[in-house]
Amino acid sequence: MSIDNTELDEIMEKLENLDDEVLAVEKLREFNNATKKLGELLMNLNKDLSHGEWKTACDEAKKEVDRVVDEIKAL
């Protein structure tokens, strides 16, 4: 899943409109952490990873982003 600006706006609006501010902050933190990890992997900041390790780490990070996005959308 790639996140475009429209989807990002939708996610942010969903979090901003949640009655439970603590949950909103928690989900925003999860989203930020997951997208940061994926972004760092995609930019290949860790040169110690083999291609296979890098690909596996990217796939796992993408699944985590997808999981968090799905949880936010379900709120």
C-alpha positions, -999 to 999 in steps of 0.1 A, spaced: 0 0 0 14 34 -10 0 64 9 -8 94 -13 -16 129 -1 -54 123 -2 -51 91 20 -27 109 43 -52 137 47 -80 112 54 -58 95 81 -50 128 97 -86 140 97 -97 107 112 -72 111 141 -80 148 146 -117 140 149 -114 111 174 -131 118 207 -104 98 225 -74 121 223 -51 96 240 -59 69 214 -54 95 186 -20 104 199 -11 67 203 -21 59 167 -4 89 153 28 79 171 25 43 157 19 57 122 49 81 125 72 53 138 61 28 111 65 53 82 98 65 95 112 30 97 100 22 62 113 55 48 148 48 63 148 14 48 137 27 14 164 53 15 188 24 23 204 42 52 217 9 66 244 -2 42 252 -33 64 221 -51 51 224 -76 22 199 -71 -5 179 -100 8 179 -87 43 170 -52 31 141 -66 10 128 -87 40 130 -57 63 112 -34 38 84 -60 34 80 -63 72 80 -25 76 55 -21 49 32 -46 66 35 -26 98 25 6 80 -4 -12 64 -15 -26 97 -15 8 114 -33 25 85 -60 -2 86 -64 2 123 -68 40 120 -93 37 91 -113 12 113 -117 37 141 
